[in-house]
């Protein structure tokens, strides 16, 4: 795998600072925020200096029940070619559900949600990955995601799930050690055990990011400094293999450039410490500094990660025990019963997983539609409860689903404020509570710009806001954007609108 070195997530807010930072070997740009025909000048300058740019997608939803959208795949391929990228990356997640497959209304999450670690979900994911690989001009790497909730009746550990995904598709892995930490706190999963089960040779690069803990829940915010616990996991990973690249992610609340440079220095130090530990254990040369060394992969050296039996973790353990005797829904029950028959009511070891996988490949060319339908029904039920206020499916932790639902609504409010910055100005302090009330039972169906228009229309139909001047400004904003083309603001158009208002007052 090509060595990338040490990098940082490129964002418009810190573009100038990134260009001036010493020791930046590569950057990662959110694919959906880059237009191939109009690349940002900052990215063009970085490329001219020999800095690698990798597009990082967030909207494919390869873990969803539907096959990947051809338009989204083409768009990702165009960005890879425009940036001269050596690879593209995406996530092991679902981001939408419903639609024709389940004969229900289409729903958008606006966020990355975890897929169930079941045989059905793995079969669907593998086929979707192969479809994507055939459409992309460069290799694909997939990222493990952070999760606030767990699916009941999961049949594989994260390590088993990722290992078999790599074996069946040849896809590369983008390992986010911050997400491993998040799942340790939120789901009680052992990150060292997950690292030990990974096919280390498949790692394309590594993500590092910060977050915060509140009420026993870790929020992967990408808006806070990288904590020591995440750096410790990076050292653990680097003691097992020399990561081809390591990248710092920061999406909001950007600090001064000096603070970002200090975090990059801490990341380099963590990788050096891991490689030095590998060197001490094997007697071989440590990899070069910065996590991009050319040294051989090390013999795995497990590093204990502190565990904390929080009240939330204990509650989740109890919930899982109860959930094992129930079902999420009729569709999910069929999946579980099939898996239980194959595994004698226990999670399979890696040998049995491989045997089962080979048998399934020998007996079918593609994933049966019934498998996609089962997964689709289960994912639609979960997403509907999160964004449309429907009941929580059986077996899920209600408190955690509530946390996830509120997090999704808060993210929607924040992103809509960015794509339509006039709305917080028009509505003032009333913007956020009004949007959260709107989002509680009104799912997003067409992206954030459509969401902004729908929100404004919802307020206007309700005669809000109460202030007439603000309501008039909101109406003008909505009219300017809701039609097939922007309204004209020339003298004749303004005069016509004024005359129409006068006529309306007289009637």
C-alpha positions as a printed Julia matrix, in Angstrom:
507×3 Matrix{Float64}:
   0.0     0.0     0.0
   1.29    3.47   -0.89
   2.81    5.36    2.06
   0.92    8.59    2.68
   2.59   10.02    5.78
   1.0    12.47    8.21
  -2.0    14.48    7.09
  -4.94   16.61    8.13
  -8.53   16.9     6.99
  -8.79   19.83    4.57
 -11.68   22.14    5.36
 -12.38   25.58    3.82
 -12.26   27.21    7.26
  -8.62   26.18    7.8
  -7.45   26.03    4.18
  -4.91   28.85    4.53
  -3.54   27.42    7.77
  -3.14   23.94    6.25
  -1.12   25.37    3.36
   1.31   26.94    5.83
   1.64   23.95    8.18
   5.04   22.21    8.1
   5.25   18.47    7.58
   1.84   17.96    5.92
   2.27   15.05    3.48
  -1.35   14.7     2.43
  -4.88   15.95    3.04
  -8.34   14.46    2.9
 -11.31   16.41    1.5
 -15.0    15.58    1.94
 -15.92   14.4    -1.55
 -19.42   15.85   -1.57
 -18.03   19.32   -0.8
 -15.71   19.42   -3.83
 -16.81   20.25   -7.38
 -14.56   18.56   -9.98
 -14.84   21.45  -12.43
 -14.16   24.13   -9.82
 -11.6    22.77   -7.39
 -10.73   25.15   -4.54
  -7.57   27.15   -5.22
  -6.1    25.91   -1.96
  -6.36   22.27   -3.03
  -4.86   23.09   -6.4
  -1.88   24.77   -4.75
  -1.38   21.82   -2.43
  -1.43   19.41   -5.36
   1.12   21.52   -7.23
   3.42   21.15   -4.22
   3.08   17.37   -4.39
   0.64   17.02   -1.5
  -1.67   14.03   -2.04
  -5.42   14.74   -1.86
  -7.82   11.9    -1.0
 -11.61   12.31   -1.47
 -13.58   11.01    1.52
 -17.22   10.2     0.76
 -20.05   10.35    3.28
 -23.22    9.69    1.27
 -22.91    6.35   -0.56
 -24.47    4.34    2.25
 -22.81    1.07    1.23
 -24.21   -0.62    4.34
 -27.79    0.15    3.3
 -30.18   -2.4     1.86
 -30.3    -0.78   -1.59
 -27.6    -1.13   -4.21
 -25.32    1.89   -4.52
 -26.72    4.79   -6.51
 -25.03    5.08   -9.91
 -25.08    8.87   -9.8
 -23.29    9.01   -6.46
 -20.73    6.47   -7.61
 -20.05    8.48  -10.78
 -19.67   11.66   -8.75
 -17.14   10.0    -6.43
 -15.22    8.63   -9.42
 -15.1    12.11  -11.01
 -13.64   13.6    -7.84
 -10.99   10.91   -7.59
  -9.89   11.61  -11.16
 -10.02   15.41  -10.77
  -7.85   15.25   -7.65
  -5.45   12.63   -9.01
  -6.15   10.58   -5.88
  -4.46    7.22   -5.27
  -7.62    5.91   -3.58
 -11.08    6.99   -2.35
 -12.67    6.26    1.0
 -16.17    5.79    2.36
 -17.87    4.31    5.44
 -19.37    1.03    6.62
 -22.74    2.57    7.39
 -26.25    3.18    6.18
 -27.47    6.74    5.67
 -30.96    6.23    4.21
 -33.75    3.66    4.28
 -37.25    3.05    3.02
 -38.26    3.6    -0.59
 -39.24    1.06   -3.23
 -37.47   -1.88   -1.58
 -39.7    -1.7     1.49
 -42.71    0.05   -0.13
 -42.38    2.87    2.39
 -41.49    6.55    2.37
 -37.79    7.23    1.71
 -35.9     8.52    4.75
 -32.54   10.28    5.03
 -30.5    10.13    8.22
 -28.1    12.95    7.41
 -25.57   10.94    9.4
 -23.65    7.66    9.41
 -25.56    4.9    11.21
 -24.22    1.45   12.18
 -25.16   -1.66   10.22
 -26.1    -4.81   12.15
 -23.21   -7.27   12.3
 -25.28  -10.1    10.89
 -24.87  -12.51    7.98
 -27.58  -10.73    5.99
 -25.97   -7.33    6.47
 -22.53   -8.68    5.58
 -23.82  -10.33    2.39
 -25.47   -7.1     1.27
 -22.44   -4.98    2.17
 -20.06   -7.27    0.26
 -22.16   -7.09   -2.9
 -22.5    -3.3    -2.59
 -18.75   -2.96   -2.15
 -18.09   -5.02   -5.27
 -20.49   -2.83   -7.25
 -18.66    0.28   -6.03
 -15.24   -1.17   -6.8
 -16.28   -1.84  -10.39
 -17.38    1.79  -10.8
 -14.37    3.52   -9.25
 -11.1     4.23  -11.07
  -8.94    3.76   -7.95
  -8.96    1.41   -4.93
 -11.66    1.84   -2.28
 -11.08    1.86    1.48
 -13.89    1.72    4.06
 -13.97    3.26    7.53
 -15.31    1.73   10.73
 -17.79    4.19   12.26
 -18.63    5.38   15.75
 -22.02    4.36   17.14
 -24.29    5.52   19.92
 -26.43    2.37   19.9
 -26.11   -1.36   19.26
 -28.27   -3.71   17.23
 -29.7    -6.7    19.09
 -28.85  -10.23   17.96
 -25.51   -9.36   16.35
 -23.7   -12.49   15.16
 -20.15  -11.21   14.59
 -17.69   -9.05   16.46
 -16.36   -5.93   14.73
 -13.05   -7.68   14.07
 -14.78  -10.7    12.52
 -17.08   -8.5    10.44
 -14.23   -6.4     9.03
 -11.94   -9.37    8.49
 -14.5   -11.28    6.45
 -15.43   -8.14    4.51
 -11.79   -7.77    3.44
 -11.44  -11.46    2.6
 -14.55  -11.51    0.42
 -14.03   -8.2    -1.43
 -10.37   -7.24   -1.19
 -11.42   -3.78    0.01
  -8.95   -1.72    2.02
  -9.68   -0.46    5.54
  -9.58    3.05    6.95
  -9.28    2.43   10.68
 -10.54    5.27   12.87
  -9.03    4.75   16.31
 -11.28    7.49   17.73
 -14.27    5.45   16.62
 -12.85    2.37   18.34
 -12.65    4.43   21.53
 -16.22    5.67   21.02
 -17.52    2.13   20.7
 -15.52    1.12   23.78
 -17.32    3.72   25.9
 -20.76    3.46   24.27
 -21.01   -0.23   23.5
 -18.54   -1.84   25.89
 -16.38   -3.19   23.06
 -12.7    -3.93   23.65
 -10.65   -1.89   21.13
  -7.49   -3.96   21.67
  -9.44   -7.1    20.82
 -10.81   -5.42   17.68
  -7.3    -4.41   16.59
  -6.01   -7.94   17.21
  -8.68   -9.37   14.88
  -8.06   -6.93   12.02
  -6.3    -7.92    8.8
  -3.49   -5.4     9.35
  -2.19   -5.74    5.81
  -5.46   -4.25    4.53
  -5.09   -0.91    6.35
  -4.91    2.0     3.93
  -4.58    4.68    6.6
  -5.76    5.75   10.03
  -8.06    8.51   11.34
  -7.54   10.29   14.65
 -10.09   12.73   16.11
 -11.38   14.23   19.34
 -14.7    14.11   21.15
 -16.23   14.45   24.58
 -18.11   12.41   27.16
 -21.45   13.4    28.65
 -23.59   11.27   30.98
 -21.59    8.13   30.18
 -21.91    8.62   26.4
 -18.96    9.47   24.18
 -19.75   11.89   21.35
 -17.4    11.7    18.36
 -17.61   15.44   17.74
 -14.5    16.14   15.63
 -14.63   19.5    17.42
 -12.44   18.8    20.46
  -8.76   17.96   21.06
  -7.62   14.36   20.63
  -7.72   12.75   24.1
  -4.88   10.6    25.53
  -7.06    7.48   25.3
  -7.27    7.82   21.5
  -3.54    8.48   21.19
  -2.95    5.32   23.27
  -4.97    3.32   20.74
  -2.91    4.82   17.92
   0.25    3.68   19.7
  -1.28    0.22   20.11
  -2.06    0.02   16.4
   1.41    1.3    15.45
   2.99   -1.4    17.65
   1.25   -4.02   15.51
   1.95   -2.54   12.07
   3.43    0.56   10.45
   0.33    2.51    9.34
   0.74    3.79    5.76
  -0.78    7.12    6.78
  -2.33    8.88    9.77
  -4.72   11.82    9.47
  -6.12   14.3    12.0
  -9.82   15.08   11.55
 -11.31   18.36   12.74
 -14.69   19.56   11.43
 -15.83   22.34   13.78
 -14.65   24.8    16.43
 -11.28   25.08   14.76
  -8.5    26.18   17.14
  -5.49   28.33   16.28
  -3.09   26.74   13.78
  -0.48   26.28   16.52
  -2.86   24.01   18.43
  -3.54   21.87   15.34
   0.21   21.62   14.72
   0.69   20.5    18.33
  -1.92   17.77   17.85
  -0.15   16.61   14.71
   3.06   16.47   16.73
   1.35   14.34   19.38
   0.1    12.01   16.65
   3.63   11.6    15.27
   4.93   10.92   18.78
   2.25    8.27   19.35
   3.21    6.47   16.14
   6.93    6.65   17.01
   6.19    5.16   20.42
   4.32    2.28   18.85
   7.04    1.57   16.32
   9.69    1.75   19.05
   7.72   -0.79   21.05
   7.59   -3.04   18.0
  11.32   -2.56   17.51
  11.99   -3.57   21.12
   9.89   -6.7    20.77
  11.22   -7.85   17.4
  14.76   -6.51   17.37
  14.08   -4.93   13.98
  14.37   -1.29   12.88
  11.46    0.96   13.83
   9.5     2.64   11.08
  10.33    6.17   10.06
   8.86    8.97   12.12
   5.38   10.24   11.57
   3.55    6.98   11.04
   4.61    6.69    7.41
   7.72    4.59    7.83
   8.77    1.94    5.38
   9.65   -0.63    8.02
   8.05   -4.08    8.0
   4.85   -4.77    9.87
   5.48   -5.67   13.49
   4.43   -8.73   15.4
   1.22   -7.74   17.22
   1.96   -6.43   20.71
  -1.3    -5.99   22.61
  -1.53   -2.91   24.8
  -4.13   -2.93   27.59
  -6.8    -0.26   27.23
  -8.35    0.89   30.5
 -11.92   -0.25   30.9
 -14.51    1.56   32.95
 -17.68   -0.3    33.95
 -19.91    2.77   33.76
 -23.57    2.66   34.68
 -24.39    3.03   31.02
 -22.27    0.02   30.1
 -23.87   -2.12   32.8
 -27.32   -1.07   31.64
 -26.44   -1.92   28.07
 -25.24   -5.36   29.15
 -28.56   -6.02   30.85
 -30.44   -4.75   27.81
 -28.51   -7.08   25.54
 -29.31  -10.09   27.71
 -33.01   -9.25   27.59
 -32.87   -8.52   23.88
 -31.43  -11.97   23.16
 -34.81  -13.44   24.06
 -36.81  -11.06   21.87
 -36.83   -9.94   18.25
 -36.49   -6.54   16.63
 -39.12   -7.24   14.02
 -40.44  -10.04   11.88
 -37.87   -9.37    9.16
 -34.94   -9.39   11.57
 -36.25  -12.51   13.34
 -35.91  -14.53   10.14
 -32.3   -13.46    9.79
 -31.46  -14.38   13.36
 -33.18  -17.77   13.25
 -31.25  -18.65   10.12
 -27.97  -17.6    11.7
 -28.7   -19.4    14.96
 -29.26  -22.63   13.08
 -25.9   -22.26   11.38
 -23.94  -21.34   14.51
 -25.55  -23.58   17.16
 -26.75  -20.48   19.02
 -23.34  -18.9    19.5
 -21.22  -16.36   17.67
 -19.08  -18.13   15.05
 -15.32  -18.25   15.29
 -13.36  -16.99   12.31
 -12.9   -20.46   10.84
 -16.64  -21.17   10.78
 -17.25  -17.68    9.41
 -14.92  -18.35    6.48
 -16.47  -21.75    5.81
 -19.98  -20.3     5.81
 -18.86  -17.5     3.52
 -17.27  -19.85    0.99
 -20.38  -22.02    0.92
 -22.61  -19.01    0.28
 -20.34  -17.82   -2.56
 -20.36  -21.25   -4.18
 -24.17  -21.49   -4.17
 -25.18  -18.02   -5.38
 -23.89  -15.28   -7.63
 -25.55  -12.35   -5.87
 -27.41  -11.48   -2.72
 -31.07  -12.62   -2.94
 -33.63   -9.82   -2.95
 -35.26  -11.38    0.11
 -32.05  -10.74    2.06
 -32.06   -7.1     1.0
 -35.72   -6.79    1.9
 -35.18   -8.18    5.4
 -32.33   -5.78    6.0
 -34.28   -2.93    4.46
 -37.3    -3.46    6.72
 -35.09   -3.55    9.82
 -33.15   -0.42    8.83
 -36.32    1.47    7.91
 -37.82    0.69   11.32
 -34.7     1.97   13.06
 -34.37    5.13   10.99
 -38.07    5.91   11.25
 -37.88    5.82   15.03
 -34.85    8.13   14.95
 -36.14   10.78   12.55
 -39.92   10.41   12.38
 -40.88    9.7    15.98
 -42.19    6.16   15.45
 -41.85    3.6    18.28
 -38.44    2.15   19.1
 -38.14   -1.38   17.64
 -37.99   -4.26   20.1
 -34.6    -5.12   21.52
 -33.05   -1.66   21.22
 -32.0     0.46   24.18
 -34.67    3.17   24.32
 -32.46    5.65   26.14
 -29.67    5.28   23.6
 -32.08    5.61   20.69
 -33.31    8.83   22.26
 -29.74   10.12   22.5
 -29.18    9.23   18.84
 -32.43   10.89   17.73
 -31.54   14.12   19.52
 -28.03   14.03   18.07
 -29.43   13.64   14.54
 -31.82   16.56   15.02
 -29.05   18.74   16.44
 -26.79   17.92   13.51
 -29.58   18.76   11.06
 -30.06   22.11   12.74
 -26.35   22.86   12.54
 -25.91   21.85    8.91
 -29.06   23.69    7.77
 -27.71   26.8     9.49
 -24.56   26.45    7.38
 -26.22   25.83    4.01
 -28.88   28.5     4.68
 -27.11   31.01    6.96
 -29.89   33.55    6.45
 -32.33   31.48    8.53
 -30.58   31.96   11.91
 -30.28   35.67   11.08
 -33.99   36.02   10.25
 -35.22   33.93   13.17
 -32.59   34.95   15.71
 -32.55   33.02   18.97
 -35.75   31.25   17.92
 -34.05   29.37   15.08
 -32.68   26.37   16.96
 -35.74   25.54   19.15
 -38.04   26.02   16.15
 -35.92   23.7    13.99
 -35.62   21.01   16.67
 -39.4    21.05   17.1
 -39.81   20.75   13.33
 -37.26   17.92   13.05
 -38.78   15.83   15.84
 -41.39   14.26   13.55
 -40.47   15.5    10.09
 -37.68   13.44    8.52
 -35.3    14.79    5.92
 -36.1    13.4     2.49
 -34.05   15.37   -0.01
 -30.81   16.74    1.42
 -30.04   19.72    3.61
 -30.96   22.49    1.14
 -34.35   20.9     0.59
 -34.62   20.56    4.36
 -34.05   24.3     4.8
 -36.82   25.1     2.33
 -39.21   22.64    3.94
 -38.5    24.09    7.38
 -39.18   27.65    6.2
 -42.37   26.56    4.45
 -43.51   24.75    7.6
 -43.07   27.92    9.67
 -44.86   30.11    7.13
 -47.85   27.76    6.92
 -48.13   27.98   10.71
 -48.07   31.79   10.6
 -44.64   31.93   12.18
 -42.58   33.69   13.28
 -44.92   35.92   15.25
 -42.97   39.07   14.38
 -44.44   40.41   11.12
 -41.13   41.84    9.89
 -39.3    38.53   10.46
 -42.16   36.59    8.87
 -42.01   38.83    5.8
 -38.26   38.37    5.51
 -38.67   34.59    5.81
 -41.37   34.62    3.12
 -39.12   36.57    0.74
 -36.25   34.18    1.43
 -38.47   31.18    0.72
 -39.93   32.66   -2.5
 -36.46   33.46   -3.8
 -35.45   29.8    -3.52
 -38.55   27.64   -3.81
 -39.24   28.17   -7.52
 -37.59   26.52  -10.53
 -35.39   29.62  -10.95
 -34.42   32.53   -8.71
 -36.84   35.44   -8.77
 -35.8    38.57  -10.6
 -34.89   41.54   -8.43
 -34.94   44.14  -11.21
 -37.04   47.34  -11.03
 -39.9    45.93  -13.12
 -40.13   42.78  -11.02
 -40.1    44.77   -7.78
 -42.84   47.08   -9.09
 -44.99   44.11  -10.12
 -44.67   42.51   -6.68
 -45.51   45.8    -4.97
 -48.63   46.2    -7.13
 -49.7    42.65   -6.37
 -49.37   43.31   -2.63
 -51.5    46.45   -2.95
 -54.23   44.52   -4.78
 -54.18   41.8    -2.14
 -54.68   44.38    0.61
 -57.78   45.8    -1.13
 -59.48   42.43   -1.53
